[in-house]
Amino acid sequence: MRCEINKNLITLKCVLFLFFGALGSLFPFLPNHMNGIGLSRDEFTIISIVSPLVAVIGPLVAAPLADRLAGGYGGSPRSKTGRYLRVMISVCLGLAIILYWLLLTVPRIQRSPSSVTFTCNEDGAFVLQNKCGHERTCHSWNGEKGEISLRDCTFSCNATTLYTGVPPPEPSPQTKENDTTTEDYYDDANPANEAEPDFGTTIIPVSNSKANPGIVLSPHLCHKTDKDVTICDVYTKFSKTIQMPLSLKSTPATSSSNETESEDDDICRYPVADYFHCRMPQEIVKELKATEDPYCQPIVLCAIHEPYTSASLLKTSECGYNAMSFWLYLVIRSIADIFPAAAVALLSTAVVIATRETSTGRSDIGKQLAAGALGFAIFAPIIGGCANGNLRDALICFTVLNLLAIVILLFDNNMPLSPPEWWWYTRCGLLALPMSSVRKYRNEVIALVVVLFVLGILWNAIDAYLPWNAATMPDSSNLIIGLTVTMGAIPAISLLTFAEKVVDYCSHSNILILCFVTYVVHYVALANITEAAVLLIFEVLEIFTLHLMWVTAILYLRHLVPRKYTALGQALPVIAHFCLGRCFGALIGRFAYTLYPEKVKYPDNHGPVYGGLAIAAAIIAALYFVAYHFYLKPYCVPHVQLPPYPAPSVVQSVNGNGSYTPLRVYHNGRAKKGHFRY
């Protein structure tokens, strides 16, 4: 059997190879670049959520414009060369090059998070924070209200910013504590913040009460709500973090009129502006003062959990905090992502148009996408291994590959990108009968878009944080991050080569159900993997969840969407999967990375979140399977035989003139076109 090569499609394969190679050389290393310039975990998450949402603009604008420029609307002439499409793709690639280079102009944030603790007694409460920079400055507060998360509260002598948490005393079996109470150890009135305690450095936590053997007294943190109701939170051994709403005042040391502050004092003391006090039982006070520390001043000392997240009141007081860098990166990245998204939609359109179906009902879409998968697989490990994931080197590779693609697009006039022929969506080749594909397949298109949206959520809940996840594992490197792309792309090349036969045999819906089942396996694996090398093994599953899914979506929408909406039809999976799905996937996937225990790199809520997503994928797969095979499939299976040609009288009523009957166009209209298994 001789292998026939369509020479007109060689340049299209080169463009796909270069474009997807450029994406593979850049996108896997953007997450670590955000960490490298000093963006926080929360800022990284916001960018990962917002940028794909803004990227919707790309395919949403480019696709209708491409359909309009193709001609045929309102009597406008049809394009015969497809140059409009090549120029649009070139413009998208050129603008992407320029905008991604602007990411290097974002100033690096030199963060040096200060040690910070919370302390209080009967006279009031303070937040202690080390001073910033060589100037040893303190943050100026203007009455901002917010929350801080308190943990590991204990009774202690004196205060220090070095406190990171001491396990609270072991409770007695006879003792039961409530998390919240309005009862006091005693009924004496407690004035609000009036006096400033003397802070030292010694921590002497209390293990139990000698005066009351078997009874453990836990710290009570009392504050007033907006309705002027006093609430006391009790911190026990079993308590988790307590979200404490409060506002802070500037430390007296920041005032130029204050002469009492020692010049060598490195601690900023921010008084709590609201009513706040901690109850100090007499038994605790006596026991603490009985220690060997002659300067003991009994207090309640709490560690502050994740003091510099975006939800914390202390965020703006972090040393090196620079909101400008975050906003600049967010704007540049969001605008830059518009153009690759538009380019993917336009290139999918180009592939569908260039690989017109032959008389046998087949085309070469899979072979073209296999060239793109090859480029995607090659350049990611090259940048990760040879350039160590450096963004400047990645951008150089991204630029060179895209410029080569632009040159091919602009100078190759033989690329078969003229709009598809009129008979693409006719069943029997009759020129006279109109097709109402939009109304006929509207519900099916909507259902497919919803499925692709859910698959996009499951995909990006992994992909957005995969470089971050790999970086936390032992023996990880930028080469490993690059290979995560290669492991799924290389095996996909052979599968994509025969993609249409695979999709035709299995049917589109069964393949999409398989994608959900594959996500179950992938999430269960990720919930238990702690080694980077093992992570690579399961990235092979992207053969189904990304590559086979994508070619299935292209083939499905090629049949469902009318010719004059070809570009819009190919933009739908980009919008659903790679834009909206990426947005919500990043939003959900962030919960796997919210809790980092002290001195532990791997997140302790990684397993539960991924386990929950695996259960969700399994439920969706089961519902989809039942809905399709027991309800939808009987209505979607094509007829065994084609319907007969319409009677001449019907044709005459549509486009006839007396006894005139239009000629049939013999392009083998009775072939398998339109009768594949969906």
C-alpha positions in Angstrom: 0.0 0.0 0.0 1.5 3.2 -1.1 1.5 6.2 1.3 0.1 9.3 -0.5 1.3 12.6 0.7 -0.7 15.8 0.0 2.1 18.3 -0.8 -0.3 21.2 -0.3 -0.7 20.3 3.4 3.0 20.1 4.2 3.3 23.8 5.0 0.2 23.6 7.2 1.8 20.8 9.2 4.9 22.9 9.6 2.8 25.8 10.9 1.1 23.6 13.4 4.4 22.0 14.5 5.9 25.5 15.0 2.9 27.0 16.8 2.3 24.2 19.3 6.0 23.9 19.8 6.1 27.5 20.8 3.3 27.0 23.2 5.1 24.0 24.7 8.3 26.0 25.1 6.6 28.8 27.1 3.4 27.9 29.0 4.7 25.1 31.3 7.3 27.5 32.8 5.0 30.5 33.3 3.8 29.3 36.8 7.3 29.0 38.2 8.2 32.4 36.6 5.4 34.0 38.6 6.9 32.4 41.8 10.3 33.6 40.7 9.4 37.2 40.5 7.9 37.1 44.0 4.2 36.8 43.3 2.4 35.2 46.2 0.4 32.0 46.0 -2.9 33.9 46.1 -1.7 36.3 43.4 -0.7 33.4 41.2 -4.2 31.9 41.7 -5.9 35.1 40.7 -3.8 35.4 37.5 -4.6 31.8 36.7 -8.3 32.5 37.1 -8.6 35.8 35.4 -6.3 35.4 32.3 -8.2 32.5 30.7 -11.5 34.4 31.4 -10.2 37.4 29.5 -8.8 35.1 26.8 -12.4 34.4 25.8 -12.3 37.7 23.9 -9.8 36.2 21.4 -11.9 33.4 19.8 -15.1 35.2 20.4 -14.0 38.1 18.2 -11.7 36.3 15.7 -14.1 33.5 14.8 -17.1 35.6 13.6 -14.7 37.9 11.9 -13.1 35.0 10.0 -16.5 33.8 9.0 -17.4 37.2 7.8 -14.2 37.7 5.8 -14.7 34.3 4.2 -17.6 35.9 2.3 -21.0 34.8 1.2 -22.9 37.2 3.5 -25.4 39.5 1.9 -24.0 38.9 -1.6 -20.4 39.7 -0.7 -17.8 37.9 -2.8 -16.3 34.7 -1.4 -12.6 34.6 -0.7 -10.9 32.2 -3.1 -7.4 32.0 -1.6 -8.0 32.0 2.2 -5.5 34.8 2.6 -7.7 36.4 5.2 -7.3 33.4 7.5 -3.5 33.3 7.1 -3.2 37.0 7.8 -5.4 36.8 10.9 -3.3 33.9 12.3 -0.1 35.8 11.6 -1.4 38.9 13.4 -2.4 36.8 16.5 1.1 35.2 16.6 2.9 38.5 16.2 0.9 40.2 19.0 1.4 37.2 21.3 5.2 37.5 20.8 5.2 41.2 21.7 2.9 40.9 24.8 4.7 37.9 26.3 8.0 39.7 26.1 6.5 42.4 28.2 6.3 40.0 31.1 10.0 40.5 31.5 9.4 44.2 32.3 7.5 43.4 35.5 9.6 44.5 38.5 10.7 41.6 40.7 9.3 41.7 44.2 11.9 41.4 46.9 9.7 39.9 49.6 11.1 39.3 53.1 8.2 38.3 55.2 8.6 39.6 58.8 8.0 37.4 61.7 4.7 38.3 63.3 2.7 37.1 66.3 -0.5 38.1 68.2 -0.5 38.8 72.0 -3.1 40.0 74.4 -4.0 40.3 78.1 -6.7 42.0 80.1 -5.6 45.5 79.1 -5.8 44.9 75.3 -4.2 43.2 72.3 -1.3 43.8 70.0 0.2 42.5 66.8 4.0 42.2 67.0 5.9 42.4 63.7 9.6 42.8 62.9 10.6 46.1 61.3 11.2 46.2 57.6 14.4 47.0 55.6 17.5 48.9 56.5 15.4 51.9 57.7 13.6 49.6 60.2 10.2 51.1 59.5 6.8 50.1 60.7 3.6 50.0 58.6 1.2 53.0 58.9 -2.4 51.8 59.6 -5.4 54.0 58.8 -8.1 52.1 60.5 -8.4 49.3 57.9 -10.6 46.4 59.0 -9.9 42.8 58.2 -9.2 39.4 59.5 -6.2 37.4 60.8 -6.1 33.7 61.5 -4.9 32.8 65.0 -3.6 29.4 66.0 -1.6 27.7 68.7 -2.8 30.1 71.4 -1.2 29.5 74.8 -0.5 31.3 78.1 3.1 32.6 78.3 5.5 34.9 79.9 6.3 37.9 77.7 6.0 38.0 73.9 8.2 37.6 70.9 7.8 37.7 67.1 9.7 34.4 66.9 6.8 32.4 68.3 5.6 29.9 65.6 3.3 27.8 67.7 3.5 25.6 70.8 1.1 22.8 71.2 -1.5 23.7 73.8 -1.7 21.7 77.1 -3.2 18.3 77.2 -6.8 18.4 78.2 -8.1 16.3 81.1 -10.8 13.7 80.2 -13.0 15.3 82.8 -12.8 18.7 81.0 -15.0 19.7 78.1 -14.5 23.0 76.3 -16.8 24.9 73.9 -15.3 26.8 71.0 -17.3 29.9 71.8 -18.7 31.2 75.1 -19.8 34.4 76.8 -18.9 33.3 80.3 -15.9 34.6 82.1 -13.6 32.9 84.7 -14.9 35.7 86.9 -17.2 38.7 86.5 -14.8 41.6 86.8 -15.1 44.3 84.2 -12.2 44.4 81.7 -11.3 47.7 80.2 -10.4 47.9 76.5 -6.9 48.5 75.2 -5.3 51.1 77.4 -1.9 49.9 78.6 1.0 48.6 76.5 2.7 45.6 78.1 6.4 45.2 78.2 7.6 42.7 75.6 10.5 40.4 76.0 11.6 37.2 74.3 11.0 34.3 76.7 8.2 31.8 76.1 7.0 29.7 79.0 3.7 27.9 78.0 1.5 26.5 80.7 0.9 22.8 80.7 -1.7 22.6 83.5 -2.9 24.3 86.6 -1.3 23.3 89.9 -4.1 24.9 91.9 -6.7 22.8 90.2 -5.2 19.5 89.3 -6.9 17.7 86.4 -8.4 21.0 85.0 -6.8 22.8 82.1 -7.7 26.4 81.6 -7.7 27.4 78.0 -7.1 30.9 76.6 -10.2 33.1 76.1 -10.0 35.8 73.4 -12.9 38.2 73.8 -14.0 40.9 71.3 -17.1 42.8 70.4 -19.2 42.2 67.2 -20.7 44.9 65.1 -23.9 44.6 67.2 -21.9 45.4 70.4 -22.1 41.8 71.6 -19.1 40.5 73.4 -17.9 37.1 72.1 -15.2 35.0 73.7 -13.5 32.4 71.5 -11.8 29.6 73.5 -8.7 28.0 72.1 -8.2 24.4 73.0 -6.0 21.6 71.8 -8.6 20.6 69.3 -9.3 24.1 68.0 -8.3 24.9 64.4 -7.5 28.4 63.2 -9.7 31.2 64.5 -10.7 33.9 62.1 -10.5 37.1 64.2 -12.0 40.3 62.8 -10.2 43.5 63.9 -8.5 46.7 62.9 -5.1 48.0 63.9 -3.6 51.3 64.9 -0.1 52.5 64.0 2.6 51.8 66.5 3.7 54.8 68.5 7.2 54.2 67.2 6.1 55.5 63.7 5.2 58.9 65.2 8.0 61.5 64.9 6.9 63.0 68.2 7.5 59.9 70.2 10.9 60.0 71.9 10.4 57.0 74.2 10.9 54.3 71.6 14.4 52.8 71.7 16.3 53.2 68.5 17.5 49.6 68.6 14.0 48.1 69.1 13.3 45.9 66.1 9.7 45.2 66.9 6.6 47.1 65.6 3.7 47.0 68.1 0.3 47.5 66.4 -2.5 48.0 69.0 -5.9 46.5 68.2 -8.2 49.5 67.7 -11.3 47.6 68.7 -12.5 46.3 72.0 -10.3 43.2 72.6 -8.9 41.5 75.7 -7.8 38.1 76.9 -8.9 36.7 80.2 -6.1 35.8 82.6 -7.2 33.4 85.4 -5.5 34.1 88.7 -4.2 30.5 88.8 -2.4 31.0 85.6 -1.0 34.4 86.6 0.4 33.0 89.9 1.9 29.9 88.2 3.6 32.0 85.5 5.0 34.5 88.0 6.3 31.6 90.1 8.7 30.7 87.3 12.4 31.6 87.3 11.8 34.5 84.8 12.0 37.7 86.9 10.4 39.8 84.2 7.4 37.5 83.5 4.3 39.4 82.5 1.5 36.9 81.9 -0.1 37.1 78.4 -1.9 35.0 75.8 0.4 34.4 72.8 -0.9 33.2 69.5 0.8 32.4 66.2 -0.7 34.0 63.1 -1.5 31.4 60.4 -0.4 32.6 56.8 -0.3 36.2 57.8 0.5 37.6 54.3 -2.2 36.0 52.1 -4.5 38.2 50.2 -7.3 37.5 52.7 -5.2 38.7 55.6 -5.3 42.2 57.1 -1.5 42.0 57.4 -1.0 41.6 53.6 -0.1 45.2 53.0 2.4 45.3 55.9 4.6 42.6 54.4 8.1 43.7 53.8 8.6 44.2 50.1 4.9 44.2 49.3 4.4 45.7 45.8 0.9 45.7 44.4 2.1 47.3 41.2 4.0 44.2 40.1 0.9 42.0 40.6 -1.4 44.3 38.7 1.1 44.8 35.9 1.6 41.1 35.5 -2.1 40.4 35.6 -2.9 43.0 32.9 -0.1 41.9 30.6 -0.8 38.2 31.0 -4.5 38.5 30.5 -4.2 40.5 27.3 -1.4 38.2 26.0 -3.5 35.1 26.5 -6.2 36.5 24.2 -4.0 35.9 21.1 -2.9 32.2 21.5 -6.6 31.4 22.2 -7.7 33.1 19.0 -4.8 31.4 17.1 -5.9 28.0 18.3 -9.4 28.6 17.1 -8.3 29.9 13.7 -5.8 27.1 13.2 -8.5 24.5 14.0 -10.6 26.3 11.3 -7.7 26.2 8.9 -7.2 22.4 9.5 -10.9 21.7 8.9 -11.0 23.8 5.7 -7.7 22.5 4.3 -8.5 18.8 4.9 -11.8 18.8 2.9 -13.6 15.5 3.0 -12.9 13.3 0.1 -15.4 11.1 -1.8 -15.0 8.4 0.9 -16.0 10.7 3.7 -12.5 10.9 5.2 -10.1 13.7 5.8 -6.6 14.2 7.2 -7.4 16.2 10.3 -5.7 13.8 12.7 -2.5 13.8 10.7 -2.3 17.6 10.8 -2.8 17.7 14.6 -0.2 14.9 15.0 2.4 17.4 13.7 1.2 19.9 16.3 1.6 17.3 19.0 5.1 16.5 17.9 6.1 20.2 18.3 4.3 20.3 21.7 6.3 17.3 22.8 9.8 18.3 21.6 10.4 21.9 22.9 9.1 21.7 26.4 11.8 19.3 27.7 14.4 21.2 25.7 13.6 24.5 27.5 13.3 22.6 30.8 16.5 20.7 30.5 18.9 22.9 28.6 17.6 26.3 29.7 16.4 25.2 33.2 13.0 26.8 32.5 14.4 30.3 32.2 11.7 32.5 30.9 14.0 34.6 28.7 15.2 31.5 26.9 11.7 30.2 26.6 10.6 33.5 25.1 13.5 33.4 22.6 12.3 29.9 21.5 8.7 31.1 21.5 9.6 34.0 19.3 11.7 32.1 16.7 9.1 29.4 16.3 6.3 31.8 15.8 8.2 34.0 13.4 8.9 31.0 11.3 5.2 30.2 11.3 4.3 33.7 10.3 6.7 33.6 7.4 5.2 30.4 6.1 1.7 31.7 6.5 2.3 35.0 4.7 4.3 33.6 1.8 2.7 30.2 1.0 -0.2 31.0 -1.4 -0.8 27.3 -2.1 -2.1 26.4 1.3 -5.7 25.2 0.6 -7.6 27.6 2.9 -10.3 28.8 0.5 -13.8 28.5 2.1 -15.4 25.1 1.9 -17.6 24.2 -1.0 -21.3 24.6 -0.8 -22.1 20.9 -0.8 -20.2 20.2 2.5 -23.4 19.9 4.5 -25.8 18.6 1.9 -26.9 15.0 2.2 -27.4 14.1 -1.4 -25.7 16.8 -3.4 -28.9 18.7 -4.4 -28.2 22.3 -4.8 -31.8 23.3 -4.3 -32.7 22.0 -0.9 -31.7 24.2 2.1 -30.2 22.8 5.3 -31.3 23.9 8.8 -28.3 22.5 10.6 -28.3 25.3 13.2 -31.8 24.5 14.4 -31.5 20.8 13.9 -28.3 20.4 15.9 -28.6 23.3 18.3 -29.2 21.2 21.4 -26.5 18.8 20.5 -24.0 21.6 20.1 -25.0 23.1 23.5 -24.6 19.7 25.2 -21.2 19.2 23.6 -20.1 22.7 24.8 -21.2 21.9 28.4 -19.3 18.6 28.3 -16.1 20.3 27.0 -16.5 23.0 29.7 -16.6 20.3 32.5 -13.6 18.5 30.9 -11.8 21.8 30.9 -12.4 22.3 34.6 -11.0 18.8 35.4 -8.1 19.4 33.0 -6.9 22.8 34.4 -7.5 21.8 38.0 -4.4 19.7 37.3 -2.6 21.6 34.6 -2.6 25.1 36.2 -0.8 23.8 39.2 1.1 20.9 37.8 4.5 22.8 37.6 3.9 24.0 41.1 2.9 20.5 42.2 6.0 18.9 40.6 8.3 21.6 42.2 7.2 20.4 45.7 8.2 16.8 45.1 11.6 15.3 45.8 14.0 15.1 42.8 12.0 17.6 40.8 13.5 19.8 38.2 12.5 22.0 35.3 13.3 19.0 33.0 10.6 17.0 34.8 8.2 19.9 34.3 8.9 19.9 30.6 8.6 16.1 30.4 5.1 16.3 31.8 4.1 17.7 28.5 6.1 15.2 26.5 4.8 12.1 28.2 1.2 12.7 26.9 2.1 14.2 23.5 4.6 11.6 22.1 2.2 8.6 22.4 -0.6 10.8 21.1 1.2 11.3 17.7 0.4 7.7 16.6 -3.1 7.9 17.9 -3.8 11.2 16.2 -2.6 9.8 12.9 -5.5 7.4 12.9 -7.8 9.7 14.9 -10.7 9.7 12.5 -10.9 5.9 12.3 -10.7 5.7 16.1 -13.4 8.3 16.6 -15.6 6.7 13.9 -15.3 3.3 15.5 -15.8 4.4 19.1 -18.2 7.3 18.5 -17.7 10.8 19.8 -19.7 10.4 23.0 -18.0 7.2 24.1 -14.6 8.9 23.8 -15.8 11.8 25.9 -17.1 9.4 28.5 -13.7 7.7 28.4 -12.1 11.1 29.2 -14.1 11.4 32.4 -13.2 7.9 33.4 -9.5 8.7 32.7 -9.7 11.7 35.0 -10.9 9.4 37.8 -7.7 7.4 37.5 -5.6 10.6 37.1 -7.0 12.3 40.2 -6.7 9.2 42.3 -3.1 8.9 41.3 -2.3 12.5 42.0 -3.9 12.3 45.4 -1.3 9.7 46.4 1.8 10.5 44.3 4.7 12.1 46.2 7.6 11.4 43.7 8.2 13.5 40.6 9.2 10.4 38.6 5.9 8.7 39.3 4.1 11.8 38.3 5.5 11.5 34.8 4.0 8.0 34.4 0.4 9.2 34.9 0.9 12.2 32.6 0.6 9.7 29.8 -3.2 9.8 30.4 -3.3 13.1 28.6 -3.4 11.1 25.4 -7.1 10.7 26.2 -7.9 13.8 28.3 -6.3 16.3 26.0 -5.2 15.1 22.6 -8.0 12.6 21.7 -10.6 14.8 23.4 -9.5 17.8 21.2 -9.6 16.0 17.9 -12.9 14.5 18.9 -14.3 18.0 19.5 -13.0 19.3 16.2 -14.5 16.3 14.2 -17.8 16.5 16.1 -18.3 20.2 15.5 -17.2 19.9 11.9 -20.3 17.8 11.3 -22.7 19.8 13.5 -22.0 23.4 12.5 -22.9 24.7 9.0 -20.2 25.7 6.5 -20.6 29.4 6.9 -20.1 29.1 10.6 -17.0 26.9 10.4 -14.7 29.3 12.4 -17.3 29.9 15.0 -17.9 26.2 15.4 -14.2 25.6 16.0 -14.1 28.5 18.4 -16.7 26.9 20.7 -14.4 24.2 22.1 -11.6 26.7 22.6 -14.0 29.0 24.6 -15.5 26.1 26.5 -12.4 24.1 27.3 -9.4 26.3 27.2 -11.0 29.6 28.4 -14.0 29.1 30.7 -12.9 25.6 31.7 -9.4 26.8 32.5 -10.8 29.6 34.6 -13.1 27.5 36.8 -10.5 24.7 36.9 -7.9 27.1 38.4 -10.5 28.3 40.8 -11.3 24.8 42.0 -7.8 23.4 41.8 -6.5 26.1 44.2 -8.1 24.4 47.1 -5.5 21.6 46.9 -2.8 24.1 47.7 -4.3 26.3 50.5 -2.8 24.5 53.5 0.9 24.2 54.0 1.9 22.9 57.4 5.0 24.4 59.1 8.2 23.1 57.5 6.3 20.8 55.2 6.5 21.5 51.4 3.7 19.2 50.3 0.2 20.5 51.0 -1.8 18.5 53.6 -5.1 19.0 51.8 -3.8 17.8 48.4 -5.2 14.3 48.7 -8.8 15.2 49.9 -9.3 17.7 47.2 -8.1 15.5 44.4 -10.0 12.6 45.9 -13.2 14.7 45.7 -12.5 15.7 42.1 -12.1 12.0 41.3 -15.5 11.2 42.8 -17.0 14.1 40.9 -15.5 12.8 37.6 -16.8 9.3 38.3 -20.3 10.6 39.0 -20.3 12.7 35.8 -19.0 9.8 33.7 -21.8 7.5 35.1 -24.5 10.0 34.4 -23.2 10.7 30.9 -23.0 7.0 30.2 -26.6 6.4 31.3 -28.0 9.5 29.6 -26.3 8.7 26.3 -26.8 4.9 26.0 -30.3 4.7 27.4 -31.8 8.0 26.2 -29.9 10.0 23.7 -28.4 7.2 21.5 -31.7 5.9 20.2 -32.4 9.4 18.8 -28.9 10.0 17.4 -28.2 6.7 15.5 -28.4 7.4 11.8 -30.7 5.5 9.5 -29.3 2.3 8.0 -30.2 3.6 4.5 -30.2 7.1 3.2 -33.6 8.6 2.5 -34.6 8.6 -1.2 -34.1 11.5 -3.4 -36.9 14.0 -3.1 -39.5 13.9 -5.8 -39.2 16.3 -8.7 -42.3 18.1 -7.6 -40.6 19.0 -4.3 -37.6 20.2 -6.0 -39.6 22.3 -8.4 -41.5 23.9 -5.6 -38.2 25.0 -4.0 -36.1 26.0 -7.0 -37.9 24.7 -10.1 -39.1 26.5 -13.2 -41.9 24.6 -14.9 -40.6 21.2 -15.8 -37.0 22.1 -15.2 -35.1 19.9 -12.7 -31.7 21.0 -11.3 -28.7 18.8 -12.1 -27.2 16.7 -9.4 -23.6 17.3 -8.4 -21.9 13.9 -8.5 -19.4 14.2 -5.7 -20.4 10.9 -4.2 -23.0 12.5 -2.0 -24.3 9.1 -1.0 -21.0 8.2 0.7 -20.5 7.9 4.4 -20.5 11.7 4.9 -22.8 12.5 7.8 -23.3 8.9 8.9 -20.5 8.4 11.3 -21.2 7.2 14.8 -21.7 10.2 17.1 
